[in-house]
């Protein structure tokens, strides 16, 4: 299999400040020999001069990041191996930039949660994880990230102590159970700076017998394989007309197929109206096709004239996606101005934007105690909470846990035009005592 035909995996790094996320990515790129010649020369020169290779500098692109030594924006990097192509999102660890982490995680097939072993508090029995590790793990739970790799970093500074590694993994298992993280969780002992268990097995951890990081990433399934098996979900971005007054009138509906498959002849529904029709033709930028899969940009024609406009959705005839105007949702609040139920917001869902009202704040999650604060009157910057929402117009929606594209939305402050929150429409209650 060549890199051009290899499947794509999108993954992110998450965790607290200084856990080593940018260093891990730099080391991964270096050890996998996917850096440019001048980047390799710069790293090797710094090591030859007696310094420490600046792996983190390979992903910190903003001047402010290099000056402060922290990641602010999401840095995307692409690299390819013979068996796999990868897009990495290096996300910020600082609480102030949680919204940027949500952006990077929203399209990820996997997440590497870095845990700095030197900053874990062992003074009171079970190790205490940092608050941002908990917050990022909760966000990954909300976003339905399929795979989480809990990488215990900087073990070289603890002498590769197996007992402490096992204690940290036990603490993360307890956290995952408490927040209801349903992902496939893998554990990995590493030193990002020294390169232990990044590309090759480390002699310093003979007690660890599973895959190093790169082979593990190469073995993971890609998310698009799962969405292709869902019912078709095609939000209409634009209606294309040609020769509207002639007998060969063309009316095509353009957009991106966000989930499932479409084939010529399929029976579909148009939401929110619920009218049915059959797919007449499917056009791509490369020409006409009989079928299309998740992620493709399409122009679709139907065998029946239906009043369709931007914001409508074409879905499979048996799709669970349905029109809703009142629902519960989990919100990650991004704005310095707290959520105010009396304030006006716009809700953007797919290609549709409508006025929305927050009718209730059910609770806010306390990241330190992993408890629900039910008396909260507002959501503040970086808070995660559960709310009830009513919209002016119906949305073609489904629970986020069942369909990411149909269950995700953002809130926009009508007065400032700021994006103030990312939301996930909730399904039924889930197991565990943390319900978002």
C-alpha positions, 0 to 999 in steps of 0.5 A: 500500500502506498501513501497515496492510497493509505487511509487517513487518520486524524488525531490530536494531542490533549492535556495540561500545559507543559505535559509535552504535547508539542514535544511529542509531535516534534519527536514523532516527526523526527523519529519517523523521518518525515521532517524537512532536511533543514528542520533535521539539521537545526535539531541536530545542530542544537543537540551537537552544541550541548543543548536540548533539541527544540522539538516543540518549536516545530509546531509552535507557529505563532510568534507569541507561542515561541516567546511564551513557550506555550501553544495558543492556536491549533497547529496542524501537521501532515505526514505519511508513512507507507501504511498510513497518512496522518493529520495531527492537531497540536491543541493548546493545554492552557485553560484560556484556550480550551475553545481551540482544543474543542475545535481540533478535537471535533474532527479527530479519530483519536486523541493522545492525552498527555499526562506529565508523570512528574506533576501527578500528586502522589501524596494522598493515595490514588494519584491526583490528575491535573484539572485540565487533563480532566477537562480535556477528557470530558470534552473528548467524551462529549465529542465522541472521540473513538480512541483515547491514548493516555500517554504517561510522559516524562517517565525518564525523570522518575526512573521509568518507575513501573509502579507509578506508571500503573498507579497513574493509569489506574487513576485515569481509568477511574476518571474515565469511568466517572465521566462515562468516557466510552472510547477505546482507551490505550495506555502508553509509557513514554518520554517524548523528549528522549524518544522512548516508545515513540517509534520503537520499543524502549529498553527502559520499559521492559515491563511494557509489551504493547505497541509503541506510539507510531505503530499503535496509530497505524493500527487504529480505524479511521472515523470515516469508515464508521460514518459511511455506514450511517444513513445519508445526511446531506445539508444543502449549502446552495441551490444551482439553477440553469436555464430556469425558463427552458424545458431542460431546466436544471435544479441541483442541490449542492453541499458536502455529504456529512454522513452515510452514502448516496446512490442514484435511485435512492429514496430520500427525505427532505427536512424539515418538511418531510417530502420524499423523492428519489435521487436522479443524478449525482455530480462531483467536481470530477463528473457524474457518478452513481454513488458517493460516500461521506466527505464528498462534495456533491451536486444532487438532483431529484426526480421531483421538484420540491421547494428546497433552499439553503439550510434544508437537509436531504437524508436517507428515507429511514434516517433517525434525523428528524425536525426538532425545535426543543432539545437538551444539549451539552455546551462548552462555553467559549466567551468571556461574557457568561451565558445569560438566558435573557441574551439573544443568541443565534444557533448555527447547525450545519448550513442553517442559522436560526434564533435560539433561546436557552430555556434552562441551565440544568447543571454545570460540571465542576472539573475539580470534584467531577460533580454537577452544580445544579444551582448554577445561574450561568455558564462562564468561560471554559465551563461545561454544562447541560442546557435546554434550548428552543429554536425559532425554526426546526432543525434536522437533527439527531443526538450527537452520540449517534451522528456527529454532523447532525448533532453538533452546533455552535452558538453566536452572540447576536450583539457581538457576532462572537462564537460563544459556545460549541454544543452537542445535542444529547440523547438518552441518559448514559451509564455512570454518574456523570451525564453530559 
